[in-house]
């Protein structure tokens, strides 16, 4: 995402797929995303929950997400 910003891309970090491994502290990003979502919804952060979908179109999520974020390069573990 750094390359796209330096090449004149959008200044919005959420406009392109994000690899959490590129972030120094991914938990801080997730918490900041929860805070911004709570502000947009006008509700307490404790009432905000994360909703995930495998579909590439974030508009198909139930409930309408005010700040959709597409993650890439995820490694899943477990069964």
ABEGO torsion letter per residue (X at the ends): XAAAAAAGBBABAAABBBBAAABABAAAAAAAAAAAAAAAAGBBAAABBBBBBABABAAABBGEBABBBBBBGBBBBEX
